[in-house]
Amino acid sequence: MRPASASTHPTGVDLADVAFERANPVQKALRRLAASGPGAWLFARVLHRIDRPVYRLTRGRHTFANLLSGIPVVLLTTTGARSGRPRTVPVLGLPTADGLAVIASNFGQQRQPGWYYNLRANPEGSAIIDGRVLRFRAAQAEGDVRRRIWEEGLRVYPGWAQYERRASHRRIAVFVLEPVQRAQVE
């Protein structure tokens, strides 16, 4: 497999460009704050409420988290496991050689994020990346694939290590969003 690059990955993002080590001081500080207990608590409760209007104002190009922290954020749309209704949330979209990965850390909170249960019940959905829609089928990564994606993710957002410690009672799931094509109607 060849590494993800801006020219070949559907996100248009190269992992090297969003690595923690390449972030500016403000971006590093915000990533550290989000990883801390108080920061994670705050961001888990308010960030999605700020991300949506910023996303609309920038015509689908950015979220608040993306603008300030420099991490690649996508809008993930899943089907509610219980409601059957579409649910859209901003999540860090990690470009990998396997496809776009999302990590169900939920800021290290006690429970999995709602979208985790949604993907388990119905793995098909969509992600909006830089204004483009990617239709996908999610597959939970295991073994070496999960380990490699996790390590790549830590280079972008080291805070996942703290989330893993705080959520040690559960395994933080990693999903790969594999692109699917819609059937052509003739």
LOZAVEX-172212 format. One record per residue (C-alpha): residue number from 0; x, y, z. Coordinates in pm, whole numbers, padded with zeros to 5 digits. Layout:
N
ZAPA   vovo       xx       yy       zz
ZAPA    NUM        X        Y        Z
...
//
This chain:
186
ZAPA   vovo       xx       yy       zz
ZAPA      0    00000    00000    00000
ZAPA      1    00122    00347   -00072
ZAPA      2    00089    00623    00185
ZAPA      3   -00194    00872    00165
ZAPA      4   -00110    01194   -00015
ZAPA      5   -00293    01512   -00101
ZAPA      6   -00310    01410   -00466
ZAPA      7   -00451    01061   -00407
ZAPA      8   -00656    01076   -00088
ZAPA      9   -01024    01175   -00108
ZAPA     10   -00979    01426    00174
ZAPA     11   -00712    01614   -00014
ZAPA     12   -00516    01608    00314
ZAPA     13   -00167    01473    00358
ZAPA     14   -00103    01344    00712
ZAPA     15    00236    01512    00716
ZAPA     16    00069    01851    00671
ZAPA     17   -00155    01809    00978
ZAPA     18    00097    01635    01206
ZAPA     19    00120    01775    01559
ZAPA     20    00486    01859    01509
ZAPA     21    00397    02088    01214
ZAPA     22    00115    02269    01398
ZAPA     23    00167    02629    01502
ZAPA     24    00179    02720    01875
ZAPA     25   -00194    02810    01891
ZAPA     26   -00294    02485    01720
ZAPA     27   -00073    02283    01955
ZAPA     28   -00218    02461    02259
ZAPA     29   -00575    02392    02145
ZAPA     30   -00500    02025    02078
ZAPA     31   -00348    01999    02428
ZAPA     32   -00647    02175    02582
ZAPA     33   -00889    01938    02405
ZAPA     34   -00695    01640    02542
ZAPA     35   -00704    01766    02903
ZAPA     36   -00987    01658    03132
ZAPA     37   -01151    02002    03158
ZAPA     38   -01095    02080    02789
ZAPA     39   -01239    01747    02677
ZAPA     40   -01540    01796    02903
ZAPA     41   -01602    02143    02758
ZAPA     42   -01541    02054    02394
ZAPA     43   -01757    01741    02414
ZAPA     44   -02050    01958    02518
ZAPA     45   -02010    02268    02302
ZAPA     46   -01778    02213    02005
ZAPA     47   -02040    02053    01780
ZAPA     48   -02271    02349    01845
ZAPA     49   -02002    02591    01726
ZAPA     50   -01876    02375    01437
ZAPA     51   -02208    02365    01250
ZAPA     52   -02260    02742    01209
ZAPA     53   -01894    02794    01116
ZAPA     54   -01931    02516    00861
ZAPA     55   -02234    02689    00709
ZAPA     56   -02066    03032    00710
ZAPA     57   -01761    02895    00528
ZAPA     58   -01981    02715    00272
ZAPA     59   -01870    02370    00380
ZAPA     60   -01498    02440    00379
ZAPA     61   -01418    02457    00751
ZAPA     62   -01534    02392    01104
ZAPA     63   -01435    02589    01412
ZAPA     64   -01215    02300    01526
ZAPA     65   -01046    02276    01187
ZAPA     66   -00979    02650    01161
ZAPA     67   -00829    02689    01507
ZAPA     68   -00657    02356    01568
ZAPA     69   -00559    02260    01213
ZAPA     70   -00699    01908    01239
ZAPA     71   -00892    01760    00945
ZAPA     72   -01257    01766    01049
ZAPA     73   -01531    01605    00840
ZAPA     74   -01907    01606    00888
ZAPA     75   -02007    01245    00941
ZAPA     76   -02368    01151    00863
ZAPA     77   -02496    00820    00996
ZAPA     78   -02840    00667    01040
ZAPA     79   -02961    00670    01401
ZAPA     80   -02946    00319    01549
ZAPA     81   -03279    00366    01728
ZAPA     82   -03444    00654    01545
ZAPA     83   -03354    00561    01188
ZAPA     84   -03306    00932    01121
ZAPA     85   -02993    01092    00974
ZAPA     86   -02748    01221    01234
ZAPA     87   -02459    01452    01142
ZAPA     88   -02163    01526    01368
ZAPA     89   -01819    01681    01313
ZAPA     90   -01536    01431    01371
ZAPA     91   -01165    01419    01302
ZAPA     92   -01126    01249    00965
ZAPA     93   -00789    01080    00945
ZAPA     94   -00664    01010    00592
ZAPA     95   -00488    00672    00579
ZAPA     96   -00371    00430    00314
ZAPA     97   -00685    00226    00392
ZAPA     98   -00925    00515    00339
ZAPA     99   -01069    00778    00566
ZAPA    100   -01054    00668    00930
ZAPA    101   -01260    00797    01223
ZAPA    102   -01182    00719    01585
ZAPA    103   -01466    00683    01837
ZAPA    104   -01284    00841    02130
ZAPA    105   -01572    01063    02248
ZAPA    106   -01311    01284    02419
ZAPA    107   -01226    00992    02653
ZAPA    108   -01571    00992    02812
ZAPA    109   -01731    00687    02973
ZAPA    110   -01948    00590    02677
ZAPA    111   -01892    00548    02308
ZAPA    112   -02011    00839    02093
ZAPA    113   -02361    00802    01946
ZAPA    114   -02226    00768    01594
ZAPA    115   -02038    00452    01702
ZAPA    116   -02370    00276    01770
ZAPA    117   -02514    00418    01450
ZAPA    118   -02230    00275    01239
ZAPA    119   -02258   -00061    01413
ZAPA    120   -02630   -00076    01332
ZAPA    121   -02601    00066    00978
ZAPA    122   -02247    00098    00840
ZAPA    123   -02347    00305    00537
ZAPA    124   -02336    00682    00552
ZAPA    125   -02167    00988    00415
ZAPA    126   -01895    01230    00510
ZAPA    127   -01858    01584    00384
ZAPA    128   -01495    01662    00315
ZAPA    129   -01400    02008    00198
ZAPA    130   -01749    02057    00054
ZAPA    131   -01754    01719   -00127
ZAPA    132   -01972    01424   -00025
ZAPA    133   -01809    01085    00023
ZAPA    134   -02056    00797    00046
ZAPA    135   -01907    00513    00249
ZAPA    136   -01948    00177    00411
ZAPA    137   -01774    00168    00750
ZAPA    138   -01563   -00127    00856
ZAPA    139   -01427   -00151    01209
ZAPA    140   -01048   -00180    01196
ZAPA    141   -00887   -00458    01399
ZAPA    142   -00541   -00601    01457
ZAPA    143   -00249   -00456    01264
ZAPA    144   -00469   -00220    01062
ZAPA    145   -00617   -00067    01378
ZAPA    146   -00275   -00042    01540
ZAPA    147   -00125    00132    01234
ZAPA    148   -00416    00379    01205
ZAPA    149   -00399    00449    01580
ZAPA    150   -00026    00525    01557
ZAPA    151   -00079    00750    01253
ZAPA    152   -00357    00925    01444
ZAPA    153   -00136    00991    01745
ZAPA    154    00105    01180    01519
ZAPA    155   -00182    01415    01428
ZAPA    156   -00360    01426    01761
ZAPA    157   -00156    01295    02058
ZAPA    158   -00458    01362    02283
ZAPA    159   -00604    01025    02185
ZAPA    160   -00349    00865    02419
ZAPA    161   -00501    01058    02712
ZAPA    162   -00852    00967    02598
ZAPA    163   -00746    00601    02589
ZAPA    164   -00623    00622    02950
ZAPA    165   -00944    00792    03069
ZAPA    166   -01162    00544    02880
ZAPA    167   -00956    00239    02978
ZAPA    168   -01273    00043    03057
ZAPA    169   -01365    00037    02686
ZAPA    170   -01177   -00017    02363
ZAPA    171   -01183    00296    02148
ZAPA    172   -01310    00184    01810
ZAPA    173   -01144    00278    01483
ZAPA    174   -01354    00274    01167
ZAPA    175   -01237    00292    00808
ZAPA    176   -01488    00462    00580
ZAPA    177   -01458    00276    00251
ZAPA    178   -01599    00470   -00048
ZAPA    179   -01899    00321   -00226
ZAPA    180   -02045    00417   -00561
ZAPA    181   -02415    00472   -00610
ZAPA    182   -02574    00239   -00865
ZAPA    183   -02626    00407   -01202
ZAPA    184   -02992    00436   -01303
ZAPA    185   -03051    00400   -01676
//
